[in-house]
């Protein structure tokens, strides 16, 4: 019986690659990008559309959305 148990355990394969869990840093970075993008947009609207970078004017909104989008795209790879 012990012999068959060993062969059954050896037949189980470990799957590496896509189904492996994410690194420890992945979730905080993902949430950080989403919060940073939100903070960027909030600062833009609260300061009367002047900051975080005064010379860019309305492009600040696109930058904030882009940063948040990076975080949301990371959610598709989260396991």
Backbone as XML, in Angstrom:
<?xml version="1.0"?>
<chain id="A" units="angstrom">
  <residue number="1" name="UNK">
    <atom name="N" x="0.800" y="-1.191" z="0.000"/>
    <atom name="CA" x="0.000" y="0.000" z="0.000"/>
    <atom name="C" x="0.848" y="1.263" z="0.000"/>
  </residue>
  <residue number="2" name="UNK">
    <atom name="N" x="1.916" y="1.257" z="0.777"/>
    <atom name="CA" x="2.763" y="2.438" z="0.847"/>
    <atom name="C" x="3.377" y="2.753" z="-0.499"/>
  </residue>
  <residue number="3" name="UNK">
    <atom name="N" x="3.648" y="1.737" z="-1.266"/>
    <atom name="CA" x="4.237" y="1.951" z="-2.590"/>
    <atom name="C" x="3.280" y="2.696" z="-3.518"/>
  </residue>
  <residue number="4" name="UNK">
    <atom name="N" x="2.033" y="2.300" z="-3.537"/>
    <atom name="CA" x="1.074" y="2.967" z="-4.414"/>
    <atom name="C" x="0.829" y="4.406" z="-3.971"/>
  </residue>
  <residue number="5" name="UNK">
    <atom name="N" x="0.885" y="4.652" z="-2.678"/>
    <atom name="CA" x="0.711" y="6.006" z="-2.181"/>
    <atom name="C" x="1.833" y="6.915" z="-2.693"/>
  </residue>
  <residue number="6" name="UNK">
    <atom name="N" x="3.061" y="6.420" z="-2.662"/>
    <atom name="CA" x="4.192" y="7.200" z="-3.144"/>
    <atom name="C" x="4.062" y="7.491" z="-4.634"/>
  </residue>
  <residue number="7" name="UNK">
    <atom name="N" x="3.627" y="6.550" z="-5.405"/>
    <atom name="CA" x="3.489" y="6.786" z="-6.845"/>
    <atom name="C" x="2.346" y="7.740" z="-7.127"/>
  </residue>
  <residue number="8" name="UNK">
    <atom name="N" x="1.278" y="7.699" z="-6.331"/>
    <atom name="CA" x="0.172" y="8.637" z="-6.516"/>
    <atom name="C" x="0.620" y="10.069" z="-6.201"/>
  </residue>
  <residue number="9" name="UNK">
    <atom name="N" x="1.404" y="10.231" z="-5.140"/>
    <atom name="CA" x="1.886" y="11.559" z="-4.779"/>
    <atom name="C" x="2.859" y="12.093" z="-5.815"/>
  </residue>
  <residue number="10" name="UNK">
    <atom name="N" x="3.640" y="11.211" z="-6.387"/>
    <atom name="CA" x="4.593" y="11.645" z="-7.399"/>
    <atom name="C" x="3.886" y="12.051" z="-8.689"/>
  </residue>
  <residue number="11" name="UNK">
    <atom name="N" x="2.685" y="11.521" z="-8.926"/>
    <atom name="CA" x="1.951" y="11.829" z="-10.146"/>
    <atom name="C" x="1.349" y="13.227" z="-10.107"/>
  </residue>
  <residue number="12" name="UNK">
    <atom name="N" x="1.180" y="13.793" z="-8.911"/>
    <atom name="CA" x="0.628" y="15.134" z="-8.791"/>
    <atom name="C" x="1.696" y="16.134" z="-9.213"/>
  </residue>
  <residue number="13" name="UNK">
    <atom name="N" x="1.331" y="16.998" z="-10.146"/>
    <atom name="CA" x="2.290" y="17.979" z="-10.657"/>
    <atom name="C" x="2.007" y="19.352" z="-10.061"/>
  </residue>
  <residue number="14" name="UNK">
    <atom name="N" x="3.050" y="20.062" z="-9.795"/>
    <atom name="CA" x="2.900" y="21.444" z="-9.372"/>
    <atom name="C" x="2.850" y="22.318" z="-10.610"/>
  </residue>
  <residue number="15" name="UNK">
    <atom name="N" x="1.922" y="23.263" z="-10.609"/>
    <atom name="CA" x="1.767" y="24.141" z="-11.760"/>
    <atom name="C" x="2.458" y="25.459" z="-11.446"/>
  </residue>
  <residue number="16" name="UNK">
    <atom name="N" x="3.396" y="25.835" z="-12.262"/>
    <atom name="CA" x="4.094" y="27.106" z="-12.096"/>
    <atom name="C" x="3.622" y="28.069" z="-13.180"/>
  </residue>
  <residue number="17" name="UNK">
    <atom name="N" x="3.911" y="29.335" z="-12.983"/>
    <atom name="CA" x="3.613" y="30.308" z="-14.032"/>
    <atom name="C" x="2.348" y="31.094" z="-13.745"/>
  </residue>
  <residue number="18" name="UNK">
    <atom name="N" x="1.373" y="31.030" z="-14.632"/>
    <atom name="CA" x="0.192" y="31.873" z="-14.551"/>
    <atom name="C" x="-0.665" y="31.636" z="-13.312"/>
  </residue>
  <residue number="19" name="UNK">
    <atom name="N" x="-0.739" y="30.424" z="-12.822"/>
    <atom name="CA" x="-1.610" y="30.156" z="-11.684"/>
    <atom name="C" x="-0.901" y="30.345" z="-10.340"/>
  </residue>
  <residue number="20" name="UNK">
    <atom name="N" x="0.349" y="30.747" z="-10.353"/>
    <atom name="CA" x="1.084" y="30.968" z="-9.113"/>
    <atom name="C" x="0.557" y="32.236" z="-8.430"/>
  </residue>
  <residue number="21" name="UNK">
    <atom name="N" x="0.571" y="32.273" z="-7.108"/>
    <atom name="CA" x="0.091" y="33.473" z="-6.409"/>
    <atom name="C" x="1.025" y="34.654" z="-6.642"/>
  </residue>
  <residue number="22" name="UNK">
    <atom name="N" x="0.463" y="35.847" z="-6.459"/>
    <atom name="CA" x="1.248" y="37.064" z="-6.648"/>
    <atom name="C" x="2.248" y="37.250" z="-5.518"/>
  </residue>
  <residue number="23" name="UNK">
    <atom name="N" x="3.219" y="38.093" z="-5.787"/>
    <atom name="CA" x="4.194" y="38.451" z="-4.769"/>
    <atom name="C" x="3.511" y="39.280" z="-3.678"/>
  </residue>
  <residue number="24" name="UNK">
    <atom name="N" x="4.141" y="39.382" z="-2.543"/>
    <atom name="CA" x="3.576" y="40.094" z="-1.399"/>
    <atom name="C" x="3.364" y="41.571" z="-1.720"/>
  </residue>
  <residue number="25" name="UNK">
    <atom name="N" x="4.214" y="42.154" z="-2.529"/>
    <atom name="CA" x="4.149" y="43.585" z="-2.822"/>
    <atom name="C" x="3.062" y="43.926" z="-3.842"/>
  </residue>
  <residue number="26" name="UNK">
    <atom name="N" x="2.489" y="42.950" z="-4.520"/>
    <atom name="CA" x="1.590" y="43.230" z="-5.638"/>
    <atom name="C" x="0.319" y="43.963" z="-5.197"/>
  </residue>
  <residue number="27" name="UNK">
    <atom name="N" x="-0.340" y="43.459" z="-4.164"/>
    <atom name="CA" x="-1.593" y="44.068" z="-3.722"/>
    <atom name="C" x="-1.397" y="45.496" z="-3.210"/>
  </residue>
  <residue number="28" name="UNK">
    <atom name="N" x="-0.409" y="45.772" z="-2.357"/>
    <atom name="CA" x="-0.226" y="47.169" z="-1.916"/>
    <atom name="C" x="0.104" y="48.130" z="-3.064"/>
  </residue>
  <residue number="29" name="UNK">
    <atom name="N" x="0.877" y="47.670" z="-4.041"/>
    <atom name="CA" x="1.203" y="48.535" z="-5.180"/>
    <atom name="C" x="-0.049" y="48.799" z="-6.011"/>
  </residue>
  <residue number="30" name="UNK">
    <atom name="N" x="-0.861" y="47.767" z="-6.220"/>
    <atom name="CA" x="-2.092" y="47.909" z="-6.991"/>
    <atom name="C" x="-3.033" y="48.921" z="-6.329"/>
  </residue>
  <residue number="31" name="UNK">
    <atom name="N" x="-3.263" y="48.751" z="-5.038"/>
    <atom name="CA" x="-4.136" y="49.672" z="-4.308"/>
    <atom name="C" x="-3.507" y="51.062" z="-4.251"/>
  </residue>
  <residue number="32" name="UNK">
    <atom name="N" x="-2.189" y="51.115" z="-4.136"/>
    <atom name="CA" x="-1.489" y="52.399" z="-4.103"/>
    <atom name="C" x="-1.670" y="53.193" z="-5.383"/>
  </residue>
  <residue number="33" name="UNK">
    <atom name="N" x="-1.588" y="52.526" z="-6.528"/>
    <atom name="CA" x="-1.816" y="53.220" z="-7.802"/>
    <atom name="C" x="-3.239" y="53.769" z="-7.878"/>
  </residue>
  <residue number="34" name="UNK">
    <atom name="N" x="-4.217" y="52.978" z="-7.446"/>
    <atom name="CA" x="-5.601" y="53.444" z="-7.508"/>
    <atom name="C" x="-5.818" y="54.649" z="-6.587"/>
  </residue>
  <residue number="35" name="UNK">
    <atom name="N" x="-5.247" y="54.592" z="-5.388"/>
    <atom name="CA" x="-5.399" y="55.707" z="-4.456"/>
    <atom name="C" x="-4.622" y="56.934" z="-4.893"/>
  </residue>
  <residue number="36" name="UNK">
    <atom name="N" x="-3.449" y="56.735" z="-5.465"/>
    <atom name="CA" x="-2.670" y="57.865" z="-5.952"/>
    <atom name="C" x="-3.395" y="58.580" z="-7.089"/>
  </residue>
  <residue number="37" name="UNK">
    <atom name="N" x="-3.979" y="57.808" z="-8.002"/>
    <atom name="CA" x="-4.750" y="58.410" z="-9.089"/>
    <atom name="C" x="-5.945" y="59.188" z="-8.569"/>
  </residue>
  <residue number="38" name="UNK">
    <atom name="N" x="-6.643" y="58.611" z="-7.575"/>
    <atom name="CA" x="-7.780" y="59.297" z="-6.979"/>
    <atom name="C" x="-7.329" y="60.573" z="-6.277"/>
  </residue>
  <residue number="39" name="UNK">
    <atom name="N" x="-6.241" y="60.501" z="-5.521"/>
    <atom name="CA" x="-5.730" y="61.685" z="-4.827"/>
    <atom name="C" x="-5.325" y="62.764" z="-5.823"/>
  </residue>
  <residue number="40" name="UNK">
    <atom name="N" x="-4.716" y="62.375" z="-6.949"/>
    <atom name="CA" x="-4.295" y="63.329" z="-7.973"/>
    <atom name="C" x="-5.513" y="64.091" z="-8.504"/>
  </residue>
  <residue number="41" name="UNK">
    <atom name="N" x="-6.586" y="63.339" z="-8.790"/>
    <atom name="CA" x="-7.805" y="63.962" z="-9.325"/>
    <atom name="C" x="-8.462" y="64.854" z="-8.266"/>
  </residue>
  <residue number="42" name="UNK">
    <atom name="N" x="-8.491" y="64.395" z="-7.013"/>
    <atom name="CA" x="-9.081" y="65.218" z="-5.954"/>
    <atom name="C" x="-8.313" y="66.517" z="-5.756"/>
  </residue>
  <residue number="43" name="UNK">
    <atom name="N" x="-6.992" y="66.434" z="-5.750"/>
    <atom name="CA" x="-6.179" y="67.648" z="-5.610"/>
    <atom name="C" x="-6.442" y="68.585" z="-6.783"/>
  </residue>
  <residue number="44" name="UNK">
    <atom name="N" x="-6.591" y="68.045" z="-7.966"/>
    <atom name="CA" x="-6.859" y="68.850" z="-9.158"/>
    <atom name="C" x="-8.167" y="69.632" z="-9.012"/>
  </residue>
  <residue number="45" name="UNK">
    <atom name="N" x="-9.220" y="68.978" z="-8.557"/>
    <atom name="CA" x="-10.510" y="69.656" z="-8.437"/>
    <atom name="C" x="-10.596" y="70.543" z="-7.203"/>
  </residue>
  <residue number="46" name="UNK">
    <atom name="N" x="-10.028" y="70.124" z="-6.087"/>
    <atom name="CA" x="-10.116" y="70.912" z="-4.854"/>
    <atom name="C" x="-9.351" y="72.224" z="-4.973"/>
  </residue>
  <residue number="47" name="UNK">
    <atom name="N" x="-8.233" y="72.216" z="-5.691"/>
    <atom name="CA" x="-7.426" y="73.440" z="-5.815"/>
    <atom name="C" x="-7.893" y="74.329" z="-6.960"/>
  </residue>
  <residue number="48" name="UNK">
    <atom name="N" x="-9.058" y="74.072" z="-7.492"/>
    <atom name="CA" x="-9.573" y="74.928" z="-8.561"/>
    <atom name="C" x="-8.883" y="74.675" z="-9.884"/>
  </residue>
  <residue number="49" name="UNK">
    <atom name="N" x="-8.524" y="73.450" z="-10.134"/>
    <atom name="CA" x="-7.911" y="73.012" z="-11.398"/>
    <atom name="C" x="-6.559" y="73.678" z="-11.664"/>
  </residue>
  <residue number="50" name="UNK">
    <atom name="N" x="-5.773" y="73.898" z="-10.592"/>
    <atom name="CA" x="-4.449" y="74.494" z="-10.738"/>
    <atom name="C" x="-3.334" y="73.489" z="-10.473"/>
  </residue>
  <residue number="51" name="UNK">
    <atom name="N" x="-3.496" y="72.654" z="-9.461"/>
    <atom name="CA" x="-2.449" y="71.727" z="-9.052"/>
    <atom name="C" x="-2.883" y="70.314" z="-9.367"/>
  </residue>
  <residue number="52" name="UNK">
    <atom name="N" x="-2.063" y="69.323" z="-9.365"/>
    <atom name="CA" x="-0.727" y="69.145" z="-8.838"/>
    <atom name="C" x="0.369" y="69.722" z="-9.725"/>
  </residue>
  <residue number="53" name="UNK">
    <atom name="N" x="0.193" y="69.821" z="-11.031"/>
    <atom name="CA" x="1.190" y="70.446" z="-11.895"/>
    <atom name="C" x="0.494" y="71.614" z="-12.590"/>
  </residue>
  <residue number="54" name="UNK">
    <atom name="N" x="0.777" y="72.855" z="-12.167"/>
    <atom name="CA" x="0.024" y="74.006" z="-12.665"/>
    <atom name="C" x="0.074" y="74.193" z="-14.185"/>
  </residue>
  <residue number="55" name="UNK">
    <atom name="N" x="1.182" y="73.922" z="-14.823"/>
    <atom name="CA" x="1.306" y="74.195" z="-16.243"/>
    <atom name="C" x="0.515" y="73.257" z="-17.148"/>
  </residue>
  <residue number="56" name="UNK">
    <atom name="N" x="0.063" y="72.149" z="-16.629"/>
    <atom name="CA" x="-0.623" y="71.162" z="-17.465"/>
    <atom name="C" x="-2.122" y="71.372" z="-17.552"/>
  </residue>
  <residue number="57" name="UNK">
    <atom name="N" x="-2.676" y="72.185" z="-16.681"/>
    <atom name="CA" x="-4.110" y="72.467" z="-16.611"/>
    <atom name="C" x="-4.944" y="71.191" z="-16.642"/>
  </residue>
  <residue number="58" name="UNK">
    <atom name="N" x="-5.779" y="70.988" z="-17.644"/>
    <atom name="CA" x="-6.702" y="69.846" z="-17.672"/>
    <atom name="C" x="-6.012" y="68.511" z="-17.942"/>
  </residue>
  <residue number="59" name="UNK">
    <atom name="N" x="-4.771" y="68.518" z="-18.364"/>
    <atom name="CA" x="-4.045" y="67.260" z="-18.562"/>
    <atom name="C" x="-3.798" y="66.552" z="-17.237"/>
  </residue>
  <residue number="60" name="UNK">
    <atom name="N" x="-3.877" y="67.308" z="-16.121"/>
    <atom name="CA" x="-3.751" y="66.693" z="-14.804"/>
    <atom name="C" x="-4.839" y="65.640" z="-14.586"/>
  </residue>
  <residue number="61" name="UNK">
    <atom name="N" x="-6.017" y="65.882" z="-15.122"/>
    <atom name="CA" x="-7.098" y="64.916" z="-15.003"/>
    <atom name="C" x="-6.747" y="63.625" z="-15.726"/>
  </residue>
  <residue number="62" name="UNK">
    <atom name="N" x="-6.188" y="63.739" z="-16.909"/>
    <atom name="CA" x="-5.789" y="62.561" z="-17.671"/>
    <atom name="C" x="-4.664" y="61.790" z="-16.961"/>
  </residue>
  <residue number="63" name="UNK">
    <atom name="N" x="-3.747" y="62.510" z="-16.362"/>
    <atom name="CA" x="-2.660" y="61.860" z="-15.613"/>
    <atom name="C" x="-3.226" y="61.075" z="-14.438"/>
  </residue>
  <residue number="64" name="UNK">
    <atom name="N" x="-4.144" y="61.679" z="-13.681"/>
    <atom name="CA" x="-4.767" y="60.991" z="-12.555"/>
    <atom name="C" x="-5.540" y="59.757" z="-12.986"/>
  </residue>
  <residue number="65" name="UNK">
    <atom name="N" x="-6.279" y="59.879" z="-14.073"/>
    <atom name="CA" x="-7.013" y="58.730" z="-14.591"/>
    <atom name="C" x="-6.062" y="57.634" z="-15.069"/>
  </residue>
  <residue number="66" name="UNK">
    <atom name="N" x="-4.957" y="58.024" z="-15.684"/>
    <atom name="CA" x="-3.975" y="57.054" z="-16.155"/>
    <atom name="C" x="-3.328" y="56.295" z="-15.014"/>
  </residue>
  <residue number="67" name="UNK">
    <atom name="N" x="-3.002" y="56.998" z="-13.932"/>
    <atom name="CA" x="-2.409" y="56.345" z="-12.766"/>
    <atom name="C" x="-3.396" y="55.363" z="-12.149"/>
  </residue>
  <residue number="68" name="UNK">
    <atom name="N" x="-4.661" y="55.783" z="-12.017"/>
    <atom name="CA" x="-5.682" y="54.888" z="-11.466"/>
    <atom name="C" x="-5.921" y="53.703" z="-12.393"/>
  </residue>
  <residue number="69" name="UNK">
    <atom name="N" x="-5.859" y="53.931" z="-13.690"/>
    <atom name="CA" x="-6.073" y="52.857" z="-14.663"/>
    <atom name="C" x="-4.996" y="51.779" z="-14.537"/>
  </residue>
  <residue number="70" name="UNK">
    <atom name="N" x="-3.770" y="52.184" z="-14.254"/>
    <atom name="CA" x="-2.701" y="51.203" z="-14.034"/>
    <atom name="C" x="-3.081" y="50.276" z="-12.887"/>
  </residue>
  <residue number="71" name="UNK">
    <atom name="N" x="-3.606" y="50.843" z="-11.805"/>
    <atom name="CA" x="-4.039" y="50.026" z="-10.676"/>
    <atom name="C" x="-5.179" y="49.099" z="-11.042"/>
  </residue>
  <residue number="72" name="UNK">
    <atom name="N" x="-6.147" y="49.606" z="-11.805"/>
    <atom name="CA" x="-7.260" y="48.758" z="-12.206"/>
    <atom name="C" x="-6.831" y="47.666" z="-13.173"/>
  </residue>
  <residue number="73" name="UNK">
    <atom name="N" x="-5.888" y="47.946" z="-14.025"/>
    <atom name="CA" x="-5.376" y="46.904" z="-14.927"/>
    <atom name="C" x="-4.616" y="45.840" z="-14.149"/>
  </residue>
  <residue number="74" name="UNK">
    <atom name="N" x="-3.982" y="46.237" z="-13.057"/>
    <atom name="CA" x="-3.281" y="45.262" z="-12.225"/>
    <atom name="C" x="-4.249" y="44.286" z="-11.568"/>
  </residue>
  <residue number="75" name="UNK">
    <atom name="N" x="-5.500" y="44.691" z="-11.377"/>
    <atom name="CA" x="-6.467" y="43.795" z="-10.746"/>
    <atom name="C" x="-6.750" y="42.577" z="-11.633"/>
  </residue>
  <residue number="76" name="UNK">
    <atom name="N" x="-6.544" y="42.684" z="-12.919"/>
    <atom name="CA" x="-6.784" y="41.545" z="-13.792"/>
    <atom name="C" x="-5.733" y="40.454" z="-13.613"/>
  </residue>
  <residue number="77" name="UNK">
    <atom name="N" x="-4.592" y="40.777" z="-13.045"/>
    <atom name="CA" x="-3.521" y="39.799" z="-12.811"/>
    <atom name="C" x="-3.434" y="39.351" z="-11.358"/>
  </residue>
  <residue number="78" name="UNK">
    <atom name="N" x="-4.345" y="39.864" z="-10.507"/>
    <atom name="CA" x="-4.312" y="39.548" z="-9.082"/>
    <atom name="C" x="-4.880" y="38.163" z="-8.834"/>
  </residue>
  <residue number="79" name="UNK">
    <atom name="N" x="-4.154" y="37.357" z="-8.069"/>
    <atom name="CA" x="-4.620" y="36.006" z="-7.718"/>
    <atom name="C" x="-4.644" y="35.848" z="-6.233"/>
  </residue>
</chain>
